[in-house]
Amino acid sequence: MAGIFGTEKAFDQACTDNLRKNASNAALKILAFYGMVIICNLFHHLLRPWSQPHITSDIVIGLVTGNIGPIKKWLVTVPDALNSIIYFGMICYMFVLGLEMDPYVLFRWPTRAAKVAYAGMISTFILASTITPFLRFFTSPSIMRTLSLSAALCGTASPVLTRIITSQKIGKSDIGQLVIAAGMHSDFVSTLVISVGYVAFNESSGGSESARIKNAVTQGVALFIQSVITALVSPFFLNWVNNENPEGKPLKGSHLVLSVAFMVLVCSCSTISGYSPILSAFMAGIFLPREGRVSKWALGKINYLLSTIFYPIFFFWMGYQANFGEFEPGHLLTWVRLLVLLVIATAGKVAGILISGAILGFHWPESIMIGLLLTVKGHFHIFLAVIAKLTGKASTSGSIAIIIITFLTALQAPFVVSNIIERARKRSPTHRMALQWLDPMNELRMLLCVHGPQNVASTINFMEISRGTADPGIVVYVTDMVELTDQIAATMVQGDADNATITDKAVTEMRDQITSAVQAYANENGDGITLRRTLALSSFSMMPRDISNLAEDLLISLIVLPFHKTQQPDGTFDGGHPGFRFVNRKVLRHAPCSVGILVDRGFGMMKKSSGSYLTLNVAVIFIGGKDDREALAYAGRVARHPGVKLTVIRFLVETTVENSSRRTSNFRYSLAEQEQEMKLDDECFANFYEKYVAGGPVAYVERHLANSAETFATLKSMEGQYSLIIVGRGGRVNSTLTFGMNDLEQCPELGPIGDVLSGTDFSITTSVLIIQQPSLRGELDGLDEDFSIM
């Protein structure tokens, strides 16, 4: 009996030891995985100053870690499990790739992007199929292998290319959109050729010629049936699931299970005949609907799985298979093979796109850069290279050569994009339409908008104080803001092109009255003033766009809009016009230049005597920020008028411990950004002080305040002292002096200071001009994201 129990005890001990060993191995593999993820992310972070994509750092880390001796010995015990993970991940990758493609583009007339893609592919394919047979790339050369390599070289990794383009903020430009579309077209066509070619030239079937033909026919029929079923059945099934799960509600679990099962089923149909599961997933994906909740859910989940789990394992596997010990660096043919393949991949694309670009009217530098970007290779090309090595069709040195080419094509792409941006800055520089950036030698161009005759007097006075010197003078476009009603539309007479004549009596009389008044002023005081008349006739929803387009076309530096409320005889404001308020807010958001809102409290009642105002007291409040700098720039023009007495009031923050901590705790801006803005404020104010205050006509007042309560009290103390106060709308990095004032705003479009000065409890004789400086659209310094250089 003792012997029996002793045997059981030994068996239990062996099981425990085996379990402990397996657990430790599993823990070690999990730790290795997380280590790989951390190292890849750290190295990618180091390469961020050069805008490198993730694939470049992943390839380097994968090649290094995969060739470390102890790691290679450890992986010898788990090659099959690692290969299974890679195959499953590539099935998911190819399915998502196919799901993002549109197969029906092949049946439409080629777009400009398609023509570019075809030209680059054809030239590369011809060059590769002509030269590669002499490189002895394959262990056993054949026409099929040469054509497969040529098809791979002429393709583009569209996911990698799209990420590079969008990360560097040129995806909205004409060249960015062209490159993305051409890259997707090239990727789709090359992968489709490989997928179809696998049926015709599959070497794995072996046997006689008749057996190969029979196998090819079987696979071709299976692939055709899978494609037809997917194209015909999937829209009905997935649309039913989408209709049963409307937006805003969580997807039902049973429907998700059915959808996933359906996707797996259609991906597996052709594999029964021996067709590649990876290529089958791609062929199924291209015929599934791209729109709808289910497809978007699948794209999001699979892409997240790939980026967080699969890619680190994939590049680890790549490095393990790319054995540097078999690279043969001492052989000249190794380096010749690498160099020639790189030249084929780049020169082929560039040559073809240069030809197509000449036909399509591209500039040759842009054609070269498009060609270089379309050479980008990615994960599928690395996978093909490694599989060719594992199946014995290519040598290890040839496989590593493809991996290095993939690395180099991805490495150069961000530098090409940077060159595109620099050329765009030189060829199509952004016109920075604001007063602060206006060359003093250039004329000021203003767009003064009016609601009706009630705004004419204030418009005339605004022109007067803004006129500056006769040389260079100002150009003023007085623009009538008229809502397009059905009654007005019925009276319009269509002329040539897009011109139309307004015959509505009320509108024509109003415009004639405004024209007569402003023209009379220009005739009497026309020295340096060029007057133009324009009309913004549209619905309130479209009027902001019309005003912004008009400002951009006329190179306007300042748009001035009337406040949507009108002062009544008792000094109070009426309820305001909601349509004009909507226009003001939208123009502030989308205008390409500076925008001012004029709150008229008797500003139009100012009278002149002998060519100048009797006394017009004007103040400009400067706290800091881009809008206050713009207000100061406009005040510089007002200071030149002999009838204007200008006072600059600067609000400074008291340097207390509480204010210092509040300044540094501004979550919207970093401390470096705050310091940079303060430096810009000091430089701007110093220039203004030296030019207009020191020995000049402008008075200077300084107020040291601790918080927004003292700011409010200081504003109230100014009541009745000035006829016009000029302030910036906002844009302040340091909000200590305005903190909390936004909570009580009645008109947020006026900003915290402008809202207080325009409030019902402020002086009824003080007009207010609120100015906002435009922000550069997009994130490319000095260049719009939607630039055009093609």
C-alpha positions, 0 to 999 in steps of 0.5 A, a space after each residue: 500500500 505504501 508503494 501505491 501511495 508513494 507513486 501517487 505522491 510522485 505523480 502529483 509532484 510531477 503534475 505540480 512541477 509541470 503546471 508551475 513550469 507552464 505557468 512560469 513560461 506563460 508569464 514570461 511570454 506575457 512579460 515579453 509581449 508587454 516589453 515589446 510593446 513598451 520598447 516599440 512605443 518608446 522608440 517611436 516616441 524618440 522618432 516623433 521629432 522626425 514624424 516617423 510612422 510606427 512601422 519604422 520603429 517597429 521594424 527596427 525593434 523587431 529586427 534587433 530583438 528577434 536576432 538576440 541569441 537567448 531570445 531566438 533559443 527561447 522561441 525555438 520551443 514555440 514557433 508553431 504557436 507564434 506562426 498561428 498567431 501571425 496567420 490569424 492576425 494577417 487574416 484580420 488585417 487583410 479582412 479590414 483592408 478589403 473592407 475599406 476598399 471599393 471594388 466597383 471603382 474598377 467599373 467606373 471611368 478612371 479618376 485622376 487619382 486612378 490614372 496616377 495609380 495605374 501609371 505608377 503601377 504599370 511602369 514599376 511592374 514592367 521594370 520589375 518583371 524585366 530586371 528581377 529575373 537576373 537577380 536570382 532572388 528566388 531559389 528556383 526562378 519561375 515566371 509565376 514568382 517573378 510576376 508575384 514579386 513584380 505585383 508586390 513591388 508595384 503596390 502601396 501600403 495604403 494604411 501606412 501611407 494614409 496614416 503618414 499623410 493625416 498625421 502631418 495634417 495635409 490630408 485636406 490639401 489637394 495633393 494629400 487627397 490625391 495621394 491617399 486616393 491613389 495609394 488606396 487604388 494601387 493597394 487594392 489593384 495590386 492585392 487583387 492581382 496577387 489574390 487572383 494570381 494565387 488561383 492561376 499560379 498556385 505551386 502548392 498543389 503539385 502533381 501533374 499539369 492536369 492536376 494543377 489546372 483542376 485545382 486552379 479551376 476548383 479554387 477559381 469557382 469557389 472564389 467566384 461563388 464566395 464573391 457572388 454570395 458576399 456581394 448579393 447576400 451581405 447587403 440584405 443581412 447587414 442592412 437588416 442588422 443595422 435597421 434592428 440596431 439604430 444609432 444611439 442604442 447599443 448593438 444587440 449581442 445576438 445580432 453581433 454574434 450572427 454578424 461575426 458568424 456571417 463574416 467568418 462564414 463568407 471568409 471561409 467559403 473558398 478555403 474549402 478548395 485549398 485557397 489561402 485563408 488570408 487572401 480569402 479574407 481580403 476577397 470577402 472584405 472587399 464585397 462586404 458593405 463598408 457603411 453601417 454600424 456593423 461594418 464600422 464596429 468591425 473596423 474599429 474593433 479589429 483595428 484596435 486589436 491589430 494596433 495594440 496586440 498583433 503588430 508588436 507580435 508581428 514584428 517580433 516574429 519578423 525579426 525572429 524569421 529574418 536571421 541576420 546570420 544568413 544575410 550574407 553581407 559579404 556577398 556582392 549580390 546581396 547588396 546589388 539585389 537590395 539596391 536594384 529592388 529599391 531602385 525598381 520600387 522608387 524609379 518605377 513609380 516616379 517614372 510612371 507618375 512623371 509621365 502621367 503628371 505631364 499629361 494631367 498637367 502636374 508640376 514635375 516636382 509634385 509628380 516626383 513627390 507623389 511617386 515617392 510617397 506611393 512607394 511606401 510598403 507595409 505589413 503585407 509586403 513584409 509578410 509576403 517576404 517572410 513567407 517566401 523565405 519560410 516556404 523555401 521560395 526565396 533566400 533569407 538575404 532576399 527576404 531581409 532585402 524586402 524588409 529593409 526596402 519596406 523600412 526605407 520607403 516608410 522612412 523617407 515618406 515624412 521627409 517628402 511630406 515636409 518638402 511638400 509643406 515647404 513648397 506649399 508655403 512658398 507657392 501658396 502662402 496664407 494671406 494673413 488678413 489682420 491689422 496686426 500683420 498689415 504692412 504700413 505701406 499697404 492700404 487698409 481694406 475694410 468691409 463695413 456691414 449695415 442692416 439699414 439706414 440706421 447704421 449709416 451715421 456710425 459707418 461714416 464716423 467709423 470710416 472717418 476715425 479709421 482713415 489714417 493718412 491719405 497715403 496709402 489710405 483705406 478701401 471701404 466696402 459698404 455692404 448691405 446685409 439683406 435677408 433673401 425672402 420669397 418676396 424679394 426672390 420673386 422680384 429678382 431678374 436673372 442676368 448674365 452668368 450668376 448676376 441678378 438684378 433686384 427690383 424690390 422697391 423697398 430694397 432698392 430705395 434703402 440701398 439708394 439712401 445708403 449709397 447717397 449718404 456714404 457717397 456724399 461723405 466720400 465726395 466731401 472727405 475723399 482724400 485717401 478713401 476709396 469707397 465701394 458698394 457690395 451686397 450680401 443678399 441671402 438667407 441668414 443661414 447662408 449669409 455668414 458664408 457669403 460675407 466670409 467669401 466676400 472678405 477672402 476674395 477682396 483681401 479684407 483685413 477687417 470686417 465690422 458688423 453692427 450689433 444685433 440690438 438697436 438703441 432706443 430713444 430712452 438709451 436702452 436696447 431693444 430685444 435684438 434681431 436673432 437672424 443678425 445675431 446668428 450671422 455675427 456669431 457664425 462670421 466670428 467663427 469662420 471669417 478669414 480676417 479680423 472681425 469687429 462688432 460695433 455696439 452703437 450707443 450714439 457713435 453715429 451722432 458725433 458731429 464734425 467741425 472743420 474737418 475734425 471732431 470737436 472732442 472724441 474720447 476713445 479708450 482701448 483696453 489691453 489685458 493681453 492675448 491675440 485679440 487685444 493685440 489686434 485691438 491695439 493695432 486698430 487703435 494705432 490707426 485711430 490715434 493718427 486722427 487729429 480729432 481723436 483723443 486716445 487713451 490706452 488702459 493696460 490691466 496688469 495682474 498683481 504678482 501675488 502667490 494666489 495669482 501666480 498659482 492660478 496662472 500656472 494652473 490654467 489647464 488649457 495652456 501649458 506654462 511655456 505657451 503662457 510665457 510665449 503669449 506674455 512675451 508677444 504681449 510685451 513686445 506688441 505693447 512696447 512697440 505701440 508705446 514707443 510709437 504713439 505714447 512716448 512723446 506722442 498724442 496717446 495717453 497711458 493709464 496702468 491698472 494693477 488688478 488682482 482678480 475679475 471682481 476688480 476688473 469689473 469694478 474698474 470697468 464700471 469706474 470708466 462709465 461716461 468717460 469715453 465715447 468709444 471703447 475698443 477691446 479684444 473679444 478674448 483669446 487670452 492665455 492668462 485669464 486671471 482678470 476675467 476668470 468667472 466673468 463668462 458665467 454671467 455673459 448675456 452675449 458670449 460673442 462679445 467676450 467677457 469685457 465687451 459683454 460688461 461694457 455693452 450691458 444694460 447697466 453700463 453707460 448709455 452714451 459709450 459705444 463699444 468696438 469688440 475686435 477678434 483676430 483670426 486664427 490660422 485654419 488648421 495646424 500647419 503654421 502659416 498654411 491652411 490645411 486645405 492648401 492647393 499646389 497641384 
